Amino acid sequence: MTVSRISTFTLLGLEGLPIEIEVDIADGLPGYTLLGLPDAALGESKERVRSAIMNSGGTWPNRKVTVSLSPAWLPKSGSAFDAPIAVALLVAQGVVSEESTAGSVILGELGLSGEVRSVPGILPLVLAAKKAGFVVAIVPTGNLWEAQRVAGISIIGVQTLREILEYYSSGCATGVQTEELAQLSRESVSTLNYSDVAGQSAAKNALEIAAIGGHHVLMVGPPGTGKSMMAERIPTILPPLSDDDLLEVLSVHSIAGHYEPEKFQRNEPPFLSPHHSATAVSMVGGGNKQIRPGVCSLAHFGVLFIDEAPECSRVVLESLRQPLESGSITISRAIGSVTYPARFMLVLAANPCPCGKFFGRGRACTCSAISRARYFQRLSGPLLDRIDIRIPVLPPSRTELADQSERESSATIRNRVIRAGDRARTRFQEESWVRNAQIPGSALHKKYAAERAAMQMLHSEVDAERLNARGFHRVLRVAWSIADLHSHDQPTLEDVSHAYALRSGLENFL
């Protein structure tokens, strides 16, 4: 009897869990048994592994083969187990020595010809392997771009099972070289710029303040005023992601199978803009056999933009309330519960009425007062209460459209955002949070309170029932972002008044 052991990993949310593959080839009637709670895709691995081994010059044992995936209680899913199962079978036959596989982890799906195909979730799997002490990770070349983001572990990119066997016999590997990655990084340049936006200085200033502190925004204006144009340019004024934050973002995208190398070469925060007909499951994530992240998690550390927000299903909009408060999403299914990060900047856009022409004197609007009220009632009070900045976006004037002077670029605005963010990070260096939008309510009454006159103004608004407790705290958080923009050590009365005006800027519509 011959037993071999190979290490690999599986995912539970963002967490990579170690899996030991044991293969036993014994005398008896020829057969193949797979143990360890495999799903349908993994259960079909037998034929893929058999064909891949035979087409790579190996032989299939004409004996009783038992493959065990431990721990046995943990459900296993996906096709990333194909390659390690094939290697474990070859180790059991003596084709590959077990000593040569020590310290390495193998990931990848096998084609019938022996091709090693890419699989989702490689980045968090390689991160888990590194933390577990593995020194080599063998991955498909299609996943090499994301795997090479992990420092401190040798990444081997392979295209076929034969290349894996050659590596274990000779120690030589092939794959995409680092120079090619550097070339891709040099060629990746954003084409979006805030200098493309004519006018809208007040709206751009509000979005700059939102970018400083990570505040949520609602823009209301008629079609064609630049709401979507300004929203999709927000990532160009946000600070670049740190290496740790980028790895966390890329891990979520890797699990979802949406990893695009060109998209993240600039360390630019992600931008997601789902259609208003999106479902709640696509927004928050889910699945039966494997729980995948949704749009909210894909927008982690970035921007989630929903155009025509009142046209969205109310269930979809209400599903945003949990991540807006906690910065994460917990999804529970029969197979277990998974928590994905979802700390994003929410930007909503809406027309002023169903026909979109209720602006200025509203003479062109054909909507009744009742239909306009019903239109905005789709945005519930609890959701609107979590929106820090609410701004009208009116059509630019003829003078603004004809102005040919040089407009402020995204790079200029981003420099101000970075400087203001550095002030916040210095202020919070001993705290557990890093952005103004994350300041706890208790701290806003003590250590991070505004000046006395500003606090008195807010308390008077609370007494007059024009501001609730959540609004009180959110106005103060926005005021800290305004103070950072103007290099104030503490929010002044002017800063707090500006923040309060931004929160109450849509009283004519809401």
C-alpha positions in Angstrom: 0.0 0.0 0.0 1.3 3.5 -1.0 0.0 6.7 0.6 1.1 10.2 -0.5 0.4 13.6 0.9 0.2 17.0 -0.9 -0.8 20.4 0.6 -3.2 22.9 -0.9 -5.7 25.5 0.4 -9.4 26.3 0.1 -11.4 29.5 0.8 -14.0 30.3 3.4 -14.8 33.9 2.6 -11.5 35.8 2.5 -9.8 33.2 4.7 -7.6 30.5 3.2 -7.8 27.2 5.0 -5.1 24.4 4.7 -6.2 21.2 3.0 -4.2 18.0 3.1 -4.7 15.7 0.1 -4.0 12.0 0.8 -3.9 9.4 -1.9 -4.0 5.7 -1.2 -3.3 3.2 -4.1 -4.1 -0.3 -2.9 -4.8 -3.7 -4.3 -8.3 -4.5 -5.1 -10.9 -3.8 -7.8 -10.0 -0.8 -9.9 -12.0 2.3 -8.7 -11.8 5.9 -7.6 -13.2 7.2 -4.4 -13.1 10.9 -3.4 -13.7 11.7 0.3 -14.0 15.0 2.2 -17.4 16.6 1.3 -16.7 17.5 -2.3 -19.1 19.5 -4.4 -20.2 18.5 -7.9 -17.3 20.3 -9.7 -14.8 18.6 -7.4 -16.6 15.3 -7.8 -16.0 15.4 -11.6 -12.3 15.9 -11.1 -11.6 12.2 -11.6 -12.0 12.3 -15.4 -10.1 15.6 -15.7 -7.2 14.3 -13.6 -7.1 10.9 -15.4 -7.0 12.4 -18.9 -4.5 15.1 -17.9 -2.1 12.5 -16.4 -2.3 10.2 -19.4 -1.9 13.0 -21.9 1.1 14.3 -20.0 3.0 11.0 -20.3 1.9 9.4 -17.1 -0.1 6.3 -16.3 -3.4 5.8 -14.5 -3.2 3.1 -11.8 -5.4 0.1 -12.6 -6.0 -0.4 -8.8 -8.2 0.9 -6.0 -7.5 4.6 -5.6 -8.8 6.5 -2.6 -8.4 10.3 -2.4 -9.1 12.0 0.9 -9.4 15.8 1.5 -8.9 16.7 5.1 -10.3 18.1 7.3 -13.2 15.9 6.3 -15.8 18.1 8.0 -15.1 21.2 5.8 -17.1 21.3 2.5 -14.8 21.5 -0.5 -15.7 23.2 -3.7 -14.2 24.3 -7.0 -11.8 22.9 -9.5 -8.5 24.2 -8.0 -7.9 20.8 -6.4 -7.3 19.1 -9.8 -3.6 19.9 -10.1 -2.7 18.9 -6.5 -4.7 15.7 -6.7 -2.9 14.8 -9.9 0.5 15.4 -8.3 -0.5 13.4 -5.3 -1.4 10.5 -7.5 2.0 10.7 -9.3 3.8 10.9 -5.9 1.9 7.7 -4.8 3.1 6.0 -8.0 6.7 7.1 -7.4 6.9 9.3 -10.5 7.4 12.4 -8.2 9.3 12.2 -4.9 7.4 13.4 -1.9 10.5 15.2 -0.6 10.6 17.5 -3.7 7.0 18.7 -2.9 7.8 19.8 0.6 7.2 23.5 1.3 5.2 24.0 -1.9 1.5 24.4 -2.6 -0.2 23.6 -5.9 -3.4 25.3 -7.2 -5.1 25.0 -10.6 -7.8 23.3 -12.7 -6.7 20.7 -15.3 -7.9 20.4 -18.8 -8.2 17.0 -20.5 -5.0 17.7 -22.4 -3.0 18.4 -19.3 -3.4 22.2 -19.5 -3.4 24.0 -16.2 -6.3 26.5 -16.2 -6.8 29.6 -14.1 -9.2 29.5 -11.1 -10.8 32.3 -9.0 -9.4 33.2 -5.5 -5.7 32.6 -6.2 -4.6 35.7 -4.4 -6.1 35.0 -1.0 -5.0 31.3 -1.4 -1.4 32.3 -2.0 -1.6 34.8 0.9 -2.8 32.0 3.2 0.0 29.7 2.0 2.6 32.4 2.8 1.2 32.9 6.3 1.3 29.1 6.8 5.0 29.0 6.0 5.0 27.7 2.5 7.9 29.0 0.3 6.7 28.0 -3.2 3.3 28.4 -4.8 2.6 26.8 -8.2 -0.2 28.5 -10.0 -1.7 28.7 -13.5 0.0 31.4 -15.7 -3.5 32.9 -16.1 -3.4 33.7 -12.4 0.3 34.7 -12.2 -0.4 38.5 -12.3 -2.4 38.4 -9.1 -0.2 35.8 -7.3 2.9 37.9 -7.9 1.3 40.6 -5.8 2.3 38.5 -2.7 5.8 39.2 -1.6 7.9 36.7 0.4 6.9 33.5 -1.4 8.2 32.2 -4.7 5.5 32.1 -7.4 5.8 29.5 -10.2 3.6 30.0 -13.2 2.8 26.8 -15.2 0.7 26.1 -18.3 0.6 22.3 -18.2 0.9 19.5 -15.8 4.1 18.4 -17.5 5.7 21.7 -16.5 4.8 21.0 -12.8 6.5 17.6 -13.1 9.5 19.2 -14.8 9.8 21.7 -11.9 9.7 18.9 -9.3 12.3 16.9 -11.1 14.7 19.7 -12.1 13.8 22.7 -10.0 13.5 24.9 -13.2 10.3 26.8 -13.9 8.8 28.8 -16.7 6.2 31.6 -16.7 5.6 35.3 -17.2 8.6 37.4 -16.2 8.6 40.4 -13.9 9.7 42.6 -16.7 6.4 42.1 -18.5 4.5 43.1 -15.4 6.6 46.3 -15.2 5.8 47.1 -18.9 2.1 46.7 -18.2 2.4 49.1 -15.2 4.0 51.7 -17.4 1.3 51.5 -20.1 -1.6 51.7 -17.6 -2.8 55.3 -17.6 -6.2 56.7 -16.6 -8.0 58.7 -19.3 -10.5 60.3 -16.9 -10.0 63.8 -15.5 -12.0 66.4 -13.6 -10.9 69.0 -16.1 -13.4 67.4 -18.5 -16.3 68.7 -16.3 -17.6 72.2 -17.3 -18.7 74.3 -14.3 -20.2 72.5 -11.3 -17.7 74.1 -8.9 -19.9 73.6 -5.9 -20.6 69.9 -6.7 -16.9 69.2 -7.3 -16.0 70.9 -4.0 -18.5 68.7 -2.2 -17.1 65.6 -3.8 -13.6 66.7 -2.8 -14.7 66.9 0.8 -16.4 63.5 0.5 -13.1 62.0 -0.9 -11.1 63.4 2.0 -13.2 61.7 4.7 -14.9 58.8 2.8 -18.4 60.3 3.2 -21.5 59.2 1.3 -23.1 61.5 -1.3 -26.5 62.0 -3.0 -26.6 64.1 -6.2 -29.9 65.3 -7.5 -30.2 67.1 -10.9 -31.7 66.8 -14.3 -30.2 64.6 -17.0 -27.1 65.8 -18.8 -25.7 67.9 -15.9 -22.7 65.7 -15.3 -23.7 63.6 -12.3 -22.4 60.4 -13.8 -19.4 62.1 -15.3 -18.3 63.5 -11.9 -19.0 60.2 -10.1 -16.9 58.1 -12.4 -14.0 60.5 -11.9 -14.0 60.3 -8.1 -11.3 57.5 -8.0 -9.0 59.9 -9.8 -9.0 62.2 -6.8 -8.9 59.5 -4.1 -5.5 58.7 -2.6 -3.8 55.6 -4.0 -4.4 52.4 -2.0 -1.7 51.3 0.3 -0.1 47.9 -0.5 -2.0 46.2 2.3 -5.4 47.7 1.3 -4.7 46.8 -2.3 -4.1 43.2 -1.4 -7.4 43.1 0.4 -9.3 44.6 -2.5 -7.6 42.3 -5.0 -8.4 39.3 -2.8 -12.1 40.1 -3.1 -11.9 40.6 -6.8 -9.9 37.4 -7.2 -12.6 35.4 -5.4 -15.3 36.9 -7.6 -13.2 36.1 -10.7 -13.1 39.7 -11.7 -9.4 40.3 -11.4 -8.2 42.6 -14.2 -4.4 43.3 -14.2 -4.7 46.6 -16.0 -7.3 47.9 -13.6 -5.1 47.9 -10.5 -1.6 48.8 -11.7 -2.0 52.4 -10.5 -3.2 51.3 -7.0 -6.4 53.3 -7.9 -9.5 52.5 -5.7 -12.1 50.4 -7.5 -15.2 52.0 -9.0 -18.4 49.9 -9.3 -21.6 51.1 -11.1 -24.3 48.5 -11.1 -27.4 49.0 -13.2 -30.5 50.1 -11.3 -32.1 46.8 -12.1 -29.5 44.8 -10.1 -30.8 42.3 -7.6 -30.1 42.3 -3.9 -28.1 39.1 -4.2 -25.8 40.7 -6.8 -25.4 43.7 -4.6 -24.5 42.0 -1.3 -23.3 38.6 -2.6 -24.5 35.0 -2.0 -24.6 31.6 -3.7 -25.6 28.1 -2.8 -22.5 26.0 -3.2 -20.0 28.8 -2.8 -20.7 32.2 -1.3 -19.3 34.8 -3.6 -18.9 38.6 -2.8 -21.3 41.1 -4.3 -20.9 44.5 -5.8 -20.7 46.1 -2.3 -17.6 44.0 -1.5 -16.1 44.6 -4.9 -16.3 48.3 -4.2 -14.3 47.9 -0.9 -12.0 50.9 -0.3 -13.5 52.5 -3.5 -16.6 54.0 -4.9 -20.1 52.4 -5.3 -22.1 54.6 -7.7 -25.8 53.9 -8.3 -27.3 56.0 -11.0 -31.1 56.5 -11.1 -31.2 55.4 -7.5 -35.0 55.9 -7.0 -35.5 53.4 -9.9 -33.7 50.7 -7.8 -35.7 48.1 -6.0 -36.3 49.2 -2.4 -35.0 45.8 -1.2 -31.7 46.5 -3.0 -31.4 50.0 -1.5 -32.2 48.8 2.0 -29.6 46.0 1.7 -27.0 48.8 1.7 -27.7 49.9 5.2 -25.7 47.2 7.0 -22.4 47.8 5.0 -22.9 51.6 5.4 -22.8 51.2 9.1 -20.4 48.3 9.8 -18.2 48.3 6.7 -18.7 44.6 6.2 -21.4 42.1 4.9 -22.2 38.8 6.6 -23.9 36.3 4.3 -25.5 33.2 5.9 -26.4 30.1 4.0 -27.0 26.4 4.8 -23.3 25.7 4.1 -22.2 28.4 6.6 -21.7 32.1 7.2 -19.1 34.3 5.4 -18.1 37.9 6.1 -16.7 40.0 3.3 -15.3 43.6 3.8 -17.5 46.4 2.3 -16.1 49.8 3.4 -17.0 51.9 0.3 -18.0 55.4 -0.5 -21.6 55.4 -1.7 -22.6 57.9 -4.4 -26.2 58.0 -5.4 -27.6 60.0 -8.3 -31.2 60.9 -9.0 -33.4 63.1 -11.2 -35.4 65.8 -9.5 -38.6 64.1 -10.6 -39.7 61.2 -12.8 -39.6 63.3 -16.0 -36.3 64.9 -14.9 -37.3 68.5 -15.7 -38.2 69.9 -12.3 -35.5 72.5 -11.9 -35.3 76.2 -12.0 -38.9 77.4 -12.2 -40.0 73.9 -13.2 -42.1 75.1 -16.1 -41.1 72.2 -18.4 -42.0 69.6 -15.7 -45.1 67.5 -16.4 -45.1 65.6 -13.1 -47.6 66.2 -10.4 -46.6 67.1 -6.8 -47.8 63.6 -5.7 -45.7 61.8 -8.3 -42.6 63.8 -7.3 -43.1 62.9 -3.7 -43.6 59.2 -4.5 -40.5 59.3 -6.6 -38.2 60.2 -3.7 -40.1 58.1 -1.2 -38.3 55.1 -2.8 -35.3 56.4 -0.9 -36.2 55.5 2.7 -35.6 57.8 5.6 -33.1 55.4 7.3 -31.0 55.2 4.1 -31.0 59.0 3.5 -30.1 59.5 7.1 -26.8 57.7 6.4 -26.0 60.0 3.4 -23.6 62.7 4.7 -23.6 65.1 1.7 -26.7 65.9 -0.4 -26.1 68.3 -3.2 -28.2 69.7 -6.2 -26.5 69.5 -9.6 -28.0 72.1 -11.9 -27.3 72.6 -15.6 -24.1 74.6 -16.3 -24.7 78.1 -17.5 -23.9 79.2 -21.1 -21.0 81.2 -19.7 -19.6 78.1 -18.0 -20.0 76.0 -21.2 -18.2 78.6 -23.3 -15.4 79.2 -20.8 -12.2 78.0 -22.5 -9.8 78.7 -19.5 -7.9 75.8 -18.1 -9.9 73.8 -15.6 -8.6 72.3 -12.4 -7.3 68.8 -13.0 -7.8 65.6 -11.0 -4.1 65.6 -10.1 -4.5 69.0 -8.4 -7.6 68.0 -6.5 -6.0 64.7 -5.5 -2.9 66.5 -4.0 -5.3 68.5 -1.8 -7.1 65.3 -0.8 -3.9 63.6 0.0 -2.6 66.5 2.1 -5.9 66.6 4.1 -5.8 62.8 4.5 -2.3 63.0 5.9 -3.5 65.5 8.5 -6.3 63.0 9.5 -3.9 60.0 9.7 -1.5 62.0 11.8 -4.4 63.0 14.1 -5.6 59.3 14.3 -2.2 57.6 14.6 -3.1 56.3 18.1 -6.6 55.4 17.2 -8.2 52.3 15.6 -9.6 54.3 12.6 -7.9 56.3 9.9 -10.7 58.4 8.2 -13.0 61.0 9.4 -16.1 59.1 8.4 -15.1 56.4 10.9 -14.8 58.5 14.1 -17.0 57.0 16.8 -19.9 59.0 18.1 -18.5 59.0 21.7 -15.2 60.6 20.5 -17.1 63.4 18.7 -18.4 64.6 22.0 -15.0 64.7 23.7 -11.6 64.4 22.1 -12.8 65.3 18.6 -15.5 67.8 19.3 -15.7 71.1 17.3 -15.2 74.5 18.8 -17.8 75.6 21.5 -19.8 77.9 19.2 -20.1 75.2 16.6 -21.2 72.6 19.1 -23.8 75.0 20.5 -25.2 75.6 17.0 -25.6 71.8 16.4 -27.2 71.3 19.8 -29.7 74.0 19.0 -30.6 72.2 15.8 -31.1 69.0 17.7 -33.3 70.8 20.2 -35.4 72.2 17.3 -35.8 68.6 16.0 -34.2 69.6 12.7 -31.3 67.2 13.3 -31.2 63.7 15.0 -28.4 62.0 16.8 -27.0 60.3 13.7 -27.2 63.5 11.7 -25.4 65.3 14.6 -22.5 62.9 14.4 -22.3 62.8 10.6 -22.3 66.6 10.3 -19.3 66.7 12.7 -17.4 64.1 10.7 -17.9 66.1 7.5 -16.8 69.2 9.4 -13.5 67.5 10.3 -12.9 66.8 6.5 -13.6 70.5 5.8 -11.3 71.5 8.6 -8.5 69.2 7.2 -9.0 70.8 3.8 -8.5 74.2 5.2 -5.7 73.1 7.6 -7.7 73.9 10.8 -6.7 72.1 14.0 -10.4 71.9 15.1 -13.6 72.4 13.2 -14.7 76.0 13.4 -18.2 77.4 13.3 -17.8 78.1 9.6 -16.7 74.5 9.0 -19.6 73.0 10.8 -22.1 75.4 9.1 -20.7 74.3 5.8 -21.0 70.7 6.7 -24.6 71.2 7.9 -25.4 73.1 4.6 -24.1 70.1 2.6 -26.4 67.7 4.6 -29.5 69.9 4.1 -28.8 70.9 0.5 -31.8 69.0 -0.9 -34.6 70.2 1.3 -36.6 71.3 -1.8 -36.6 67.7 -3.1 -36.6 65.4 -0.1 
